[in-house]
Amino acid sequence: MSETNIDTDPSEASSDFQIRRNLYRAALGLFVLLAVVAVVQLYASVNATIATFVADEYRPLFRAAFNLVVLLVSGLGISLTVRELSGE
């Protein structure tokens, strides 16, 4: 049986891992930025839709309900993220 001796420098493997991790972090940051822009645009569009299709006297009620849904979804996301980061 022949053994192959592959010379791998641990610092190179660590360096490659660091580069890959930094690229993934940069990509994650870009995707988060895109998501924030999309959410702001969606929020503005929903408010414009409410202003267009809902009668004047019901607009505050619809906006309050929409804002409550956004707040609950945000709270759930924050809660899940904190749990994951804390290891629970």
Biopython code that builds the backbone (N, CA, C, O; Angstrom):
import numpy as np
from Bio.PDB.StructureBuilder import StructureBuilder

atoms = [
    (1, "MET", "N", (0.839, -1.173, 0.000)),
    (1, "MET", "CA", (0.000, 0.000, 0.000)),
    (1, "MET", "C", (0.881, 1.231, 0.000)),
    (1, "MET", "O", (1.892, 1.302, 0.699)),
    (2, "SER", "N", (0.487, 2.156, -0.768)),
    (2, "SER", "CA", (1.291, 3.366, -0.835)),
    (2, "SER", "C", (0.562, 4.480, -0.103)),
    (2, "SER", "O", (-0.641, 4.672, -0.277)),
    (3, "GLU", "N", (1.293, 5.198, 0.704)),
    (3, "GLU", "CA", (0.738, 6.325, 1.441)),
    (3, "GLU", "C", (1.098, 7.598, 0.718)),
    (3, "GLU", "O", (2.222, 7.767, 0.247)),
    (4, "THR", "N", (0.130, 8.494, 0.634)),
    (4, "THR", "CA", (0.422, 9.783, 0.030)),
    (4, "THR", "C", (0.594, 10.790, 1.139)),
    (4, "THR", "O", (-0.217, 10.874, 2.062)),
    (5, "ASN", "N", (1.646, 11.540, 1.036)),
    (5, "ASN", "CA", (1.930, 12.555, 2.030)),
    (5, "ASN", "C", (1.595, 13.916, 1.428)),
    (5, "ASN", "O", (2.312, 14.425, 0.566)),
    (6, "ILE", "N", (0.510, 14.482, 1.892)),
    (6, "ILE", "CA", (0.089, 15.786, 1.388)),
    (6, "ILE", "C", (0.532, 16.821, 2.401)),
    (6, "ILE", "O", (0.133, 16.793, 3.565)),
    (7, "ASP", "N", (1.367, 17.737, 1.932)),
    (7, "ASP", "CA", (1.833, 18.801, 2.814)),
    (7, "ASP", "C", (0.823, 19.942, 2.799)),
    (7, "ASP", "O", (0.678, 20.654, 1.805)),
    (8, "THR", "N", (0.139, 20.096, 3.907)),
    (8, "THR", "CA", (-0.793, 21.206, 4.024)),
    (8, "THR", "C", (-0.345, 22.077, 5.174)),
    (8, "THR", "O", (-0.080, 21.609, 6.282)),
    (9, "ASP", "N", (-0.273, 23.327, 4.882)),
    (9, "ASP", "CA", (0.116, 24.296, 5.889)),
    (9, "ASP", "C", (-1.138, 24.717, 6.654)),
    (9, "ASP", "O", (-2.085, 25.221, 6.051)),
    (10, "PRO", "N", (-1.157, 24.517, 7.976)),
    (10, "PRO", "CA", (-2.347, 24.888, 8.746)),
    (10, "PRO", "C", (-2.690, 26.370, 8.647)),
    (10, "PRO", "O", (-3.861, 26.739, 8.726)),
    (11, "SER", "N", (-1.694, 27.213, 8.476)),
    (11, "SER", "CA", (-1.984, 28.644, 8.370)),
    (11, "SER", "C", (-2.698, 28.963, 7.058)),
    (11, "SER", "O", (-3.516, 29.881, 7.008)),
    (12, "GLU", "N", (-2.397, 28.214, 5.995)),
    (12, "GLU", "CA", (-3.101, 28.421, 4.724)),
    (12, "GLU", "C", (-4.555, 28.014, 4.847)),
    (12, "GLU", "O", (-5.439, 28.725, 4.369)),
    (13, "ALA", "N", (-4.815, 26.877, 5.484)),
    (13, "ALA", "CA", (-6.188, 26.426, 5.662)),
    (13, "ALA", "C", (-6.957, 27.429, 6.513)),
    (13, "ALA", "O", (-8.115, 27.733, 6.226)),
    (14, "SER", "N", (-6.326, 27.933, 7.541)),
    (14, "SER", "CA", (-6.961, 28.922, 8.400)),
    (14, "SER", "C", (-7.215, 30.215, 7.630)),
    (14, "SER", "O", (-8.264, 30.842, 7.785)),
    (15, "SER", "N", (-6.254, 30.608, 6.804)),
    (15, "SER", "CA", (-6.404, 31.816, 6.007)),
    (15, "SER", "C", (-7.550, 31.673, 5.006)),
    (15, "SER", "O", (-8.339, 32.601, 4.823)),
    (16, "ASP", "N", (-7.640, 30.506, 4.356)),
    (16, "ASP", "CA", (-8.738, 30.261, 3.419)),
    (16, "ASP", "C", (-10.082, 30.315, 4.139)),
    (16, "ASP", "O", (-11.056, 30.866, 3.625)),
    (17, "PHE", "N", (-10.117, 29.737, 5.330)),
    (17, "PHE", "CA", (-11.348, 29.749, 6.112)),
    (17, "PHE", "C", (-11.732, 31.179, 6.493)),
    (17, "PHE", "O", (-12.906, 31.544, 6.431)),
    (18, "GLN", "N", (-10.756, 31.979, 6.881)),
    (18, "GLN", "CA", (-11.015, 33.379, 7.240)),
    (18, "GLN", "C", (-11.560, 34.153, 6.042)),
    (18, "GLN", "O", (-12.519, 34.914, 6.169)),
    (19, "ILE", "N", (-10.946, 33.953, 4.886)),
    (19, "ILE", "CA", (-11.402, 34.646, 3.676)),
    (19, "ILE", "C", (-12.826, 34.245, 3.334)),
    (19, "ILE", "O", (-13.666, 35.096, 3.041)),
    (20, "ARG", "N", (-13.097, 32.945, 3.374)),
    (20, "ARG", "CA", (-14.437, 32.452, 3.059)),
    (20, "ARG", "C", (-15.460, 33.005, 4.056)),
    (20, "ARG", "O", (-16.550, 33.424, 3.667)),
    (21, "ARG", "N", (-15.098, 33.002, 5.344)),
    (21, "ARG", "CA", (-16.010, 33.506, 6.361)),
    (21, "ARG", "C", (-16.275, 34.992, 6.151)),
    (21, "ARG", "O", (-17.413, 35.438, 6.303)),
    (22, "ASN", "N", (-15.257, 35.762, 5.810)),
    (22, "ASN", "CA", (-15.443, 37.193, 5.567)),
    (22, "ASN", "C", (-16.294, 37.455, 4.331)),
    (22, "ASN", "O", (-17.091, 38.392, 4.314)),
    (23, "LEU", "N", (-16.130, 36.637, 3.302)),
    (23, "LEU", "CA", (-16.973, 36.781, 2.111)),
    (23, "LEU", "C", (-18.435, 36.480, 2.432)),
    (23, "LEU", "O", (-19.340, 37.172, 1.965)),
    (24, "TYR", "N", (-18.654, 35.444, 3.232)),
    (24, "TYR", "CA", (-20.022, 35.125, 3.631)),
    (24, "TYR", "C", (-20.621, 36.242, 4.490)),
    (24, "TYR", "O", (-21.802, 36.561, 4.353)),
    (25, "ARG", "N", (-19.830, 36.825, 5.356)),
    (25, "ARG", "CA", (-20.322, 37.943, 6.167)),
    (25, "ARG", "C", (-20.662, 39.139, 5.293)),
    (25, "ARG", "O", (-21.681, 39.794, 5.512)),
    (26, "ALA", "N", (-19.832, 39.430, 4.315)),
    (26, "ALA", "CA", (-20.108, 40.544, 3.401)),
    (26, "ALA", "C", (-21.384, 40.276, 2.601)),
    (26, "ALA", "O", (-22.202, 41.175, 2.412)),
    (27, "ALA", "N", (-21.548, 39.049, 2.138)),
    (27, "ALA", "CA", (-22.761, 38.693, 1.390)),
    (27, "ALA", "C", (-23.987, 38.809, 2.290)),
    (27, "ALA", "O", (-25.029, 39.303, 1.860)),
    (28, "LEU", "N", (-23.866, 38.360, 3.526)),
    (28, "LEU", "CA", (-24.979, 38.469, 4.466)),
    (28, "LEU", "C", (-25.333, 39.932, 4.700)),
    (28, "LEU", "O", (-26.511, 40.287, 4.727)),
    (29, "GLY", "N", (-24.332, 40.776, 4.867)),
    (29, "GLY", "CA", (-24.592, 42.204, 5.047)),
    (29, "GLY", "C", (-25.307, 42.813, 3.856)),
    (29, "GLY", "O", (-26.220, 43.622, 4.022)),
    (30, "LEU", "N", (-24.895, 42.426, 2.652)),
    (30, "LEU", "CA", (-25.547, 42.919, 1.440)),
    (30, "LEU", "C", (-26.997, 42.456, 1.375)),
    (30, "LEU", "O", (-27.887, 43.243, 1.051)),
    (31, "PHE", "N", (-27.238, 41.184, 1.680)),
    (31, "PHE", "CA", (-28.604, 40.665, 1.640)),
    (31, "PHE", "C", (-29.487, 41.313, 2.699)),
    (31, "PHE", "O", (-30.669, 41.555, 2.452)),
    (32, "VAL", "N", (-28.934, 41.597, 3.869)),
    (32, "VAL", "CA", (-29.702, 42.290, 4.909)),
    (32, "VAL", "C", (-30.054, 43.693, 4.448)),
    (32, "VAL", "O", (-31.180, 44.147, 4.651)),
    (33, "LEU", "N", (-29.110, 44.381, 3.833)),
    (33, "LEU", "CA", (-29.374, 45.722, 3.319)),
    (33, "LEU", "C", (-30.487, 45.690, 2.260)),
    (33, "LEU", "O", (-31.390, 46.527, 2.280)),
    (34, "LEU", "N", (-30.417, 44.732, 1.349)),
    (34, "LEU", "CA", (-31.464, 44.594, 0.333)),
    (34, "LEU", "C", (-32.818, 44.294, 0.966)),
    (34, "LEU", "O", (-33.842, 44.818, 0.528)),
    (35, "ALA", "N", (-32.823, 43.458, 1.987)),
    (35, "ALA", "CA", (-34.068, 43.122, 2.675)),
    (35, "ALA", "C", (-34.661, 44.338, 3.376)),
    (35, "ALA", "O", (-35.876, 44.532, 3.351)),
    (36, "VAL", "N", (-33.828, 45.152, 3.995)),
    (36, "VAL", "CA", (-34.313, 46.356, 4.669)),
    (36, "VAL", "C", (-34.938, 47.315, 3.660)),
    (36, "VAL", "O", (-36.007, 47.871, 3.909)),
    (37, "VAL", "N", (-34.278, 47.509, 2.529)),
    (37, "VAL", "CA", (-34.834, 48.385, 1.487)),
    (37, "VAL", "C", (-36.171, 47.833, 0.991)),
    (37, "VAL", "O", (-37.120, 48.594, 0.797)),
    (38, "ALA", "N", (-36.252, 46.524, 0.786)),
    (38, "ALA", "CA", (-37.493, 45.911, 0.310)),
    (38, "ALA", "C", (-38.614, 46.064, 1.336)),
    (38, "ALA", "O", (-39.759, 46.320, 0.962)),
    (39, "VAL", "N", (-38.304, 45.913, 2.610)),
    (39, "VAL", "CA", (-39.321, 46.053, 3.655)),
    (39, "VAL", "C", (-39.825, 47.487, 3.732)),
    (39, "VAL", "O", (-41.025, 47.715, 3.890)),
    (40, "VAL", "N", (-38.921, 48.454, 3.623)),
    (40, "VAL", "CA", (-39.348, 49.864, 3.648)),
    (40, "VAL", "C", (-40.251, 50.161, 2.456)),
    (40, "VAL", "O", (-41.273, 50.833, 2.602)),
    (41, "GLN", "N", (-39.883, 49.669, 1.291)),
    (41, "GLN", "CA", (-40.715, 49.869, 0.100)),
    (41, "GLN", "C", (-42.080, 49.193, 0.246)),
    (41, "GLN", "O", (-43.103, 49.762, -0.135)),
    (42, "LEU", "N", (-42.091, 47.981, 0.796)),
    (42, "LEU", "CA", (-43.356, 47.277, 1.007)),
    (42, "LEU", "C", (-44.233, 48.043, 1.989)),
    (42, "LEU", "O", (-45.436, 48.185, 1.770)),
    (43, "TYR", "N", (-43.641, 48.531, 3.056)),
    (43, "TYR", "CA", (-44.380, 49.289, 4.062)),
    (43, "TYR", "C", (-45.014, 50.528, 3.432)),
    (43, "TYR", "O", (-46.187, 50.815, 3.669)),
    (44, "ALA", "N", (-44.247, 51.253, 2.639)),
    (44, "ALA", "CA", (-44.774, 52.449, 1.977)),
    (44, "ALA", "C", (-45.879, 52.084, 0.982)),
    (44, "ALA", "O", (-46.874, 52.801, 0.868)),
    (45, "SER", "N", (-45.707, 50.982, 0.270)),
    (45, "SER", "CA", (-46.718, 50.565, -0.711)),
    (45, "SER", "C", (-48.019, 50.150, -0.033)),
    (45, "SER", "O", (-49.105, 50.472, -0.515)),
    (46, "VAL", "N", (-47.910, 49.442, 1.076)),
    (46, "VAL", "CA", (-49.126, 49.043, 1.791)),
    (46, "VAL", "C", (-49.851, 50.277, 2.317)),
    (46, "VAL", "O", (-51.077, 50.353, 2.235)),
    (47, "ASN", "N", (-49.113, 51.240, 2.852)),
    (47, "ASN", "CA", (-49.758, 52.469, 3.320)),
    (47, "ASN", "C", (-50.422, 53.223, 2.176)),
    (47, "ASN", "O", (-51.509, 53.773, 2.355)),
    (48, "ALA", "N", (-49.796, 53.258, 1.007)),
    (48, "ALA", "CA", (-50.402, 53.914, -0.156)),
    (48, "ALA", "C", (-51.651, 53.159, -0.612)),
    (48, "ALA", "O", (-52.640, 53.772, -1.016)),
    (49, "THR", "N", (-51.602, 51.841, -0.544)),
    (49, "THR", "CA", (-52.763, 51.028, -0.919)),
    (49, "THR", "C", (-53.916, 51.267, 0.044)),
    (49, "THR", "O", (-55.068, 51.371, -0.376)),
    (50, "ILE", "N", (-53.608, 51.354, 1.331)),
    (50, "ILE", "CA", (-54.647, 51.660, 2.315)),
    (50, "ILE", "C", (-55.253, 53.027, 2.019)),
    (50, "ILE", "O", (-56.471, 53.193, 2.081)),
    (51, "ALA", "N", (-54.417, 53.998, 1.701)),
    (51, "ALA", "CA", (-54.917, 55.346, 1.402)),
    (51, "ALA", "C", (-55.782, 55.361, 0.147)),
    (51, "ALA", "O", (-56.700, 56.172, 0.031)),
    (52, "THR", "N", (-55.488, 54.459, -0.794)),
    (52, "THR", "CA", (-56.235, 54.431, -2.050)),
    (52, "THR", "C", (-57.568, 53.706, -1.919)),
    (52, "THR", "O", (-58.585, 54.192, -2.414)),
    (53, "PHE", "N", (-57.576, 52.557, -1.264)),
    (53, "PHE", "CA", (-58.753, 51.685, -1.300)),
    (53, "PHE", "C", (-59.614, 51.697, -0.044)),
    (53, "PHE", "O", (-60.710, 51.139, -0.056)),
    (54, "VAL", "N", (-59.158, 52.308, 1.024)),
    (54, "VAL", "CA", (-59.929, 52.294, 2.270)),
    (54, "VAL", "C", (-60.526, 53.675, 2.490)),
    (54, "VAL", "O", (-59.867, 54.695, 2.287)),
    (55, "ALA", "N", (-61.778, 53.687, 2.907)),
    (55, "ALA", "CA", (-62.468, 54.953, 3.156)),
    (55, "ALA", "C", (-61.757, 55.735, 4.253)),
    (55, "ALA", "O", (-61.113, 55.156, 5.127)),
    (56, "ASP", "N", (-61.884, 57.060, 4.194)),
    (56, "ASP", "CA", (-61.161, 57.952, 5.107)),
    (56, "ASP", "C", (-61.364, 57.593, 6.576)),
    (56, "ASP", "O", (-60.414, 57.620, 7.358)),
    (57, "GLU", "N", (-62.581, 57.260, 6.951)),
    (57, "GLU", "CA", (-62.854, 57.010, 8.370)),
    (57, "GLU", "C", (-62.252, 55.702, 8.874)),
    (57, "GLU", "O", (-62.111, 55.527, 10.084)),
    (58, "TYR", "N", (-61.892, 54.776, 7.980)),
    (58, "TYR", "CA", (-61.330, 53.490, 8.397)),
    (58, "TYR", "C", (-59.810, 53.407, 8.237)),
    (58, "TYR", "O", (-59.200, 52.429, 8.669)),
    (59, "ARG", "N", (-59.202, 54.402, 7.633)),
    (59, "ARG", "CA", (-57.753, 54.367, 7.408)),
    (59, "ARG", "C", (-56.941, 54.229, 8.693)),
    (59, "ARG", "O", (-56.027, 53.406, 8.737)),
    (60, "PRO", "N", (-57.238, 55.005, 9.749)),
    (60, "PRO", "CA", (-56.445, 54.825, 10.973)),
    (60, "PRO", "C", (-56.537, 53.407, 11.542)),
    (60, "PRO", "O", (-55.553, 52.880, 12.061)),
    (61, "LEU", "N", (-57.711, 52.795, 11.446)),
    (61, "LEU", "CA", (-57.886, 51.428, 11.940)),
    (61, "LEU", "C", (-57.050, 50.442, 11.129)),
    (61, "LEU", "O", (-56.386, 49.579, 11.703)),
    (62, "PHE", "N", (-57.075, 50.558, 9.812)),
    (62, "PHE", "CA", (-56.297, 49.659, 8.962)),
    (62, "PHE", "C", (-54.788, 49.870, 9.163)),
    (62, "PHE", "O", (-54.023, 48.907, 9.201)),
    (63, "ARG", "N", (-54.371, 51.131, 9.291)),
    (63, "ARG", "CA", (-52.949, 51.401, 9.519)),
    (63, "ARG", "C", (-52.496, 50.861, 10.864)),
    (63, "ARG", "O", (-51.394, 50.326, 10.984)),
    (64, "ALA", "N", (-53.343, 51.000, 11.875)),
    (64, "ALA", "CA", (-53.003, 50.471, 13.202)),
    (64, "ALA", "C", (-52.886, 48.947, 13.160)),
    (64, "ALA", "O", (-51.970, 48.377, 13.753)),
    (65, "ALA", "N", (-53.806, 48.293, 12.466)),
    (65, "ALA", "CA", (-53.755, 46.834, 12.357)),
    (65, "ALA", "C", (-52.501, 46.398, 11.599)),
    (65, "ALA", "O", (-51.830, 45.448, 12.001)),
    (66, "PHE", "N", (-52.191, 47.083, 10.519)),
    (66, "PHE", "CA", (-50.999, 46.743, 9.753)),
    (66, "PHE", "C", (-49.741, 46.958, 10.585)),
    (66, "PHE", "O", (-48.848, 46.111, 10.587)),
    (67, "ASN", "N", (-49.664, 48.086, 11.295)),
    (67, "ASN", "CA", (-48.500, 48.348, 12.143)),
    (67, "ASN", "C", (-48.376, 47.323, 13.264)),
    (67, "ASN", "O", (-47.265, 46.947, 13.637)),
    (68, "LEU", "N", (-49.495, 46.871, 13.802)),
    (68, "LEU", "CA", (-49.469, 45.842, 14.837)),
    (68, "LEU", "C", (-48.918, 44.528, 14.286)),
    (68, "LEU", "O", (-48.127, 43.860, 14.952)),
    (69, "VAL", "N", (-49.326, 44.158, 13.088)),
    (69, "VAL", "CA", (-48.804, 42.932, 12.468)),
    (69, "VAL", "C", (-47.304, 43.053, 12.238)),
    (69, "VAL", "O", (-46.562, 42.111, 12.518)),
    (70, "VAL", "N", (-46.847, 44.188, 11.736)),
    (70, "VAL", "CA", (-45.413, 44.403, 11.516)),
    (70, "VAL", "C", (-44.659, 44.322, 12.842)),
    (70, "VAL", "O", (-43.588, 43.719, 12.908)),
    (71, "LEU", "N", (-45.207, 44.919, 13.889)),
    (71, "LEU", "CA", (-44.576, 44.888, 15.209)),
    (71, "LEU", "C", (-44.502, 43.459, 15.752)),
    (71, "LEU", "O", (-43.475, 43.069, 16.308)),
    (72, "LEU", "N", (-45.559, 42.682, 15.602)),
    (72, "LEU", "CA", (-45.562, 41.299, 16.098)),
    (72, "LEU", "C", (-44.567, 40.423, 15.332)),
    (72, "LEU", "O", (-43.867, 39.611, 15.937)),
    (73, "VAL", "N", (-44.501, 40.581, 14.028)),
    (73, "VAL", "CA", (-43.542, 39.801, 13.237)),
    (73, "VAL", "C", (-42.114, 40.189, 13.605)),
    (73, "VAL", "O", (-41.240, 39.328, 13.713)),
    (74, "SER", "N", (-41.880, 41.478, 13.796)),
    (74, "SER", "CA", (-40.546, 41.930, 14.196)),
    (74, "SER", "C", (-40.177, 41.394, 15.573)),
    (74, "SER", "O", (-39.049, 40.948, 15.783)),
    (75, "GLY", "N", (-41.102, 41.433, 16.495)),
    (75, "GLY", "CA", (-40.857, 40.904, 17.837)),
    (75, "GLY", "C", (-40.554, 39.421, 17.823)),
    (75, "GLY", "O", (-39.670, 38.957, 18.544)),
    (76, "LEU", "N", (-41.282, 38.671, 17.006)),
    (76, "LEU", "CA", (-41.029, 37.229, 16.878)),
    (76, "LEU", "C", (-39.641, 36.982, 16.304)),
    (76, "LEU", "O", (-38.911, 36.120, 16.791)),
    (77, "GLY", "N", (-39.275, 37.733, 15.273)),
    (77, "GLY", "CA", (-37.951, 37.573, 14.678)),
    (77, "GLY", "C", (-36.847, 37.912, 15.653)),
    (77, "GLY", "O", (-35.841, 37.206, 15.719)),
    (78, "ILE", "N", (-37.019, 38.987, 16.415)),
    (78, "ILE", "CA", (-36.020, 39.373, 17.412)),
    (78, "ILE", "C", (-35.910, 38.301, 18.485)),
    (78, "ILE", "O", (-34.807, 37.937, 18.893)),
    (79, "SER", "N", (-37.042, 37.798, 18.938)),
    (79, "SER", "CA", (-37.047, 36.763, 19.975)),
    (79, "SER", "C", (-36.326, 35.501, 19.513)),
    (79, "SER", "O", (-35.506, 34.949, 20.247)),
    (80, "LEU", "N", (-36.625, 35.048, 18.311)),
    (80, "LEU", "CA", (-35.977, 33.844, 17.791)),
    (80, "LEU", "C", (-34.475, 34.050, 17.606)),
    (80, "LEU", "O", (-33.683, 33.148, 17.879)),
    (81, "THR", "N", (-34.091, 35.226, 17.148)),
    (81, "THR", "CA", (-32.681, 35.514, 16.956)),
    (81, "THR", "C", (-31.923, 35.552, 18.275)),
    (81, "THR", "O", (-30.819, 35.016, 18.379)),
    (82, "VAL", "N", (-32.517, 36.187, 19.285)),
    (82, "VAL", "CA", (-31.858, 36.251, 20.596)),
    (82, "VAL", "C", (-31.737, 34.861, 21.200)),
    (82, "VAL", "O", (-30.710, 34.530, 21.792)),
    (83, "ARG", "N", (-32.774, 34.047, 21.058)),
    (83, "ARG", "CA", (-32.711, 32.666, 21.573)),
    (83, "ARG", "C", (-31.593, 31.877, 20.898)),
    (83, "ARG", "O", (-30.847, 31.149, 21.553)),
    (84, "GLU", "N", (-31.491, 32.030, 19.601)),
    (84, "GLU", "CA", (-30.469, 31.297, 18.855)),
    (84, "GLU", "C", (-29.066, 31.753, 19.264)),
    (84, "GLU", "O", (-28.160, 30.934, 19.423)),
    (85, "LEU", "N", (-28.899, 33.047, 19.430)),
    (85, "LEU", "CA", (-27.580, 33.576, 19.798)),
    (85, "LEU", "C", (-27.207, 33.239, 21.232)),
    (85, "LEU", "O", (-26.026, 33.089, 21.547)),
    (86, "SER", "N", (-28.207, 33.117, 22.110)),
    (86, "SER", "CA", (-27.909, 32.806, 23.502)),
    (86, "SER", "C", (-27.745, 31.310, 23.731)),
    (86, "SER", "O", (-27.306, 30.902, 24.806)),
    (87, "GLY", "N", (-28.082, 30.495, 22.761)),
    (87, "GLY", "CA", (-27.880, 29.057, 22.849)),
    (87, "GLY", "C", (-29.025, 28.322, 23.528)),
    (87, "GLY", "O", (-28.846, 27.171, 23.927)),
    (88, "GLU", "N", (-30.161, 28.921, 23.673)),
    (88, "GLU", "CA", (-31.300, 28.242, 24.308)),
    (88, "GLU", "C", (-32.071, 27.429, 23.302)),
    (88, "GLU", "O", (-33.062, 26.789, 23.655)),
]
sb = StructureBuilder()
sb.init_structure("model")
sb.init_model(0)
sb.init_chain("A")
sb.init_seg("    ")
for serial, (resi, resn, name, xyz) in enumerate(atoms, 1):
    if name == "N":
        sb.init_residue(resn, " ", resi, " ")
    sb.init_atom(name, np.array(xyz, "f"), 0.0, 1.0, " ", f" {name:<3s}", serial, name[0])
structure = sb.get_structure()
